[in-house]
């Protein structure tokens, strides 16, 4: 083995060692793998929130459609929630044990 090839192999090994060290340092830096993992968790959380909001929007759209169609069951349910009763019915209200008038 001549000195030129030995020198080239040491240079190559040094460059590879330094690049490997820098790669590991970059991966574990505040902008590396921990930051990527945190962003993935935030993304999953936001995605779930979007799914929940879409479901809620669909429910509200259905309720609006039922209101526009004057659905008798929905109208009765809304009226009863507001304390209304049909003619001849008696409405009873109950207090919780610790609740004052």
Rosetta blueprint (number, residue, H / E / L):
1 X L
2 X L
3 X H
4 X H
5 X H
6 X H
7 X H
8 X H
9 X H
10 X H
11 X H
12 X H
13 X H
14 X H
15 X H
16 X H
17 X H
18 X H
19 X H
20 X H
21 X H
22 X H
23 X H
24 X H
25 X H
26 X H
27 X H
28 X L
29 X L
30 X L
31 X L
32 X L
33 X H
34 X H
35 X H
36 X H
37 X H
38 X H
39 X H
40 X H
41 X H
42 X H
43 X H
44 X H
45 X H
46 X H
47 X H
48 X H
49 X H
50 X H
51 X H
52 X H
53 X H
54 X H
55 X H
56 X H
57 X H
58 X H
59 X H
60 X H
61 X H
62 X H
63 X H
64 X H
65 X H
66 X H
67 X H
68 X H
69 X L
70 X L
71 X L
72 X H
73 X H
74 X H
75 X H
76 X H
77 X H
78 X H
79 X H
80 X H
81 X H
82 X L
83 X L
84 X L
85 X L
86 X L
87 X L
88 X L
89 X L
90 X L
91 X L
92 X L
93 X L
94 X L
95 X L
96 X L
97 X L
98 X L
99 X L
100 X L
101 X L
